[in-house]
Amino acid sequence: MVIRRILVGALALAATLAAGCTSDETPQGSLPDGSALLKEAATATAEIGSTHFTLRVDGTIPGLAVQSLDGDLTKDGEAKGSGTLTQAGQLVEVEFVLTGDTLYLKGPTGGYQRIPAALSSSLYDPAAVLDPERGVAKLLSSTRNPTTEAAEDVGGTRTYKVTGAVGKDVLASLLPGVPSGADMTYWLRADGRHLPVKATAAFADGATAEVMLSDVDKPVTVTPPA
């Protein structure tokens, strides 16, 4: 149950929402308005049906034991992938499948363990991740004081870098247990509907969580492991 909570919270952050960036010398005054960019990004994100994601955590974030995740996620809250978690001070590598109301979890040894919904009914609904009213779109639209800082390349994709802040209440809907809000940096596609490519949440103690999205809306099939 604890691991399911960890995974679901991490997937939420991951649907928000990494690679090196290069910046150009575009004057800030000629960059698009940050509020307008986030509004368009929130609208576009609300329509995402599936995405591939990677998550990397630097430091310790209370309530989040994930150090890394790599997987695929659907709007229905189904997911599959692998990751590294911290448990009892040890790093543990896992593979996971979330489908229907069941989590299948595989540790370093043995096969998948099936954890039914009855054991996690009080935990967070993974469908919230891409829910327009509860998920990533809400995070984008709730960012305070957004400012477009630069135009940058992220993994070969032209983006606008937008900074701002989100409160604890917004983050807690995605990551139960976070102790505070965070300073956010988003890299939004410069073309099209300005979908988020990368996002970083920076906490007051110096810990960060960095997420990259790719293969947006490419078909994802999640089936229970044999």
Summary of the structure (lengths in Angstrom):
residues: 226
radius of gyration: 17.0
end to end distance: 21.4
largest distance: 57.1
contacts: 745
relative contact order: 0.25
helix: 20%
strand: 41%
